Amino acid sequence: MRLKDIYGNTSATGFSFDFFELTAPRAKSALLASPFYSTYDPVGALTSRGCDVRMIVRLCSVTIPEALRKAHLDPKVTIRYFTDQRFHAKFYVVDDIAMVGSANLTNAGLKTNREVSIILERGRDTAFDALPGIFDELWSYADVLTDTILKDYERAFRAPGRPQSEDEFNKFLENFVPKCAPSSVVVGSDAVNKQRAFLQKFRRKYDEILVPAHRHVMAVAQAHSFGRQEFNGADPQIEMGRFLGWVRLAHGAGEAWKQNPVLQGEELDNRIRKYAELWKAADDIVLGDMFKADAEIRNIEKIKISFGDPEKLGALEYDDLFDVLTGCHAFLELLRFTNGGLEGLRADFKQRNTIKDIKRTVDHLIRGGGDVVQRAYDCIHDERFRLQRFGESCVMELAGWLTPNRPPFNSRTIKGLRFLGFDVEGFA
């Protein structure tokens, strides 16, 4: 079977789904834009061959949560979304070939509806050249599909008595998921709310790049007998955080952490395996981290117990509160810029922040409104929650220890990821 120039979902013209099956075997990257999404099959056809997929969908009465979750869980897929009905573009770019037409990523659109889609090729059809730019513009305005957003969408979709019509469901969905519209809906691109733009950039940094990178290291390392005896029985994130910090300190000191090439595929996995083996065999894993494994485990447990319960947090005196915060390596990094060692930092932090402000910020980070990235953003940028000398690394490390399924990040762990071969240099 060969790729056709037009698909009409008949035996004579071929079916839109054929495009994905025929381009998948050699595919490296794909851009998929489809308002309606109800089948993982075309995505799976691409990612099962190693293709990286970026996909934009619309959260609406037709987009099926189960299919969306399959794609969301696929490590080769990154998803953003709109909620506005005026996102109507349907086109699919796989490397140097594109399909543009009326077919959505649904079983009906790909196989049974009388759709019409044409094939464009780079170098043959000049119209192809505009497609990646159109996709990137839509991508820049779309919101990141996070675990929280997906769960909220699932709740809306399964709510008893949810409206069935597209218009009514759209209004109903606003009770669960914030509205998101493409740029064509606003009067000029400059009308985009600046705070929202900054928040989305922040969210993409973590949810689309750093969190997947961290999970990739964890998956490869654990599949390769990762683990030291000192950390047996503890939260695996504790050892992974120490591992990434050790990689940066022991092998990427100075500027060496950013001098290795960015890697992909088997080269990246081999590098992770190599340093996982070195970590397991190392005599000294303390280095500049200040804590041995048993102390590190106790520190993280103290963070979870003291801050995870609002009553325990409320009862803490300043010295106890400060001692809990020192379980965050990013916070202890401030010792490098503070006179008087730990007691000097204790006094300086107290002078800059009231105990009421500290507790309010910690409580908001754990239990405030919105998802954890929204709350973390508030604690970094919002005057109501921002603490002096408690910046992004401190906030994101603390958020990681207190949020299930979210790794802790600080500058050192990000540099460790870059040393291993991930393209995260600008985030450290």
Secondary structure, DSSP 8 states (H G I E B T S, - for coil): ----SEE-SBTTTB-HHHHHHHHGGG--EEEEEES-B--SHHHHHHHTTT-EEEEEEE-SSSS-HHHHHHHHH-TTEEEEEE-STT----EEEETTEEEEES--BSHIIIIIS---EEEEETTT-GGGGGHHHHHHHHHHHSEE--HHHHHHHHHHHHSTT---SHHHHHHHHTTTS-----GGGSSSGGGS-HHHHHHHHHHIIIIIIIHHHHHHHHHHHHTTT---GGGTTS-HHHHHHHHHHHIIIIISTTTGGGSS----HHHHHHHHHHHHHHHHH-S---GGG---HHHHHHHHHHHHHHHHSHHHHHH--HHHHHHHHTTSHHHHGGGGG-TTHHHHHHHHHHHHS-HHHHHHHHHHHHHSSS-HHHHHHHHHH-TTT--TT--HHHHHHHHHHHSTT-----HHHHHHHHHHT-S-GGG-
